[in-house]
Amino acid sequence: MSYDALTIAAIVTAAVLIVVIILIGRSNANNERKMRLLARHLTMMEGNEEAMKLCKDIHKEHPDLCVGLDFTFRENGESVEIDEWNSSKPRPKG
């Protein structure tokens, strides 16, 4: 069985289109996850002054980092602490 150039081009174009659609879908899912995480942290900081102070201290040291994306907080009883540090910048003490 032999295919002409137009058929091969159509098959390759269809395969590339499928891959692009899959990659866009994964990117959108990742963006939605990041937005939910960001919203959860902003809601937590609205009602927690200690979390707000810790966030401000981090932003003084690293102004380009974003809570919920580059670092996350965890409420530990009465206190708040850094849960995950997803940045290559040095993690602050505290």
C-alpha positions in Angstrom: 0.0 0.0 0.0 1.4 3.3 -1.0 0.4 6.8 0.0 0.8 10.0 -2.0 2.3 13.1 -0.5 -1.0 14.8 0.2 -2.3 11.8 2.3 1.0 11.7 4.3 0.8 15.5 4.9 -2.8 15.2 6.0 -1.9 12.4 8.5 1.0 14.3 9.9 -1.1 17.5 10.2 -3.8 15.6 12.0 -1.3 14.1 14.4 0.3 17.5 15.2 -3.2 19.0 15.7 -4.1 16.2 18.2 -0.9 16.7 20.1 -1.4 20.5 20.3 -5.0 20.1 21.6 -3.8 17.7 24.3 -1.0 20.1 25.4 -3.5 23.0 25.6 -5.9 20.9 27.7 -3.1 20.0 30.1 -2.0 23.6 30.4 -5.6 24.8 31.1 -6.0 22.2 33.8 -2.7 23.2 35.4 -3.7 26.9 35.3 -7.1 26.1 37.0 -5.3 24.2 39.7 -3.0 27.1 40.3 -5.9 29.6 40.5 -7.7 27.4 43.0 -4.6 27.2 45.2 -4.0 31.0 44.9 -7.7 31.7 45.8 -7.5 29.4 48.8 -4.4 31.2 50.2 -5.8 34.6 49.6 -8.9 33.6 51.5 -6.9 32.3 54.3 -4.8 35.5 54.5 -7.9 37.7 54.7 -8.8 36.2 58.1 -5.4 35.5 59.5 -3.1 38.4 60.4 -0.1 36.1 61.1 -0.3 34.7 57.5 -0.6 38.3 56.1 2.5 39.3 58.2 4.5 36.3 57.0 3.5 36.9 53.4 4.6 40.6 53.7 7.9 39.6 55.2 8.6 37.2 52.4 7.6 39.9 49.8 10.1 42.3 51.4 12.8 39.7 50.8 11.6 38.3 47.5 9.1 40.8 45.8 8.6 38.6 42.7 7.3 35.5 44.6 3.6 34.8 44.8 1.8 33.0 47.6 0.0 29.9 46.5 2.4 29.5 43.5 5.9 30.0 44.7 5.2 29.1 48.3 2.3 27.8 50.3 1.2 28.3 53.9 -0.2 25.8 56.4 -2.2 26.7 59.5 -0.7 24.7 62.4 -3.1 25.2 65.3 -2.7 28.8 66.3 0.3 29.5 64.1 1.0 29.7 60.4 4.1 28.3 58.7 5.5 27.9 55.2 4.4 24.5 53.9 6.0 24.3 50.5 8.8 26.4 49.0 8.7 26.1 45.2 11.3 28.7 44.4 15.0 28.4 43.7 15.5 31.4 46.0 16.6 30.8 49.6 13.8 29.8 51.9 13.3 32.3 54.8 13.5 31.1 58.3 10.2 31.0 60.2 
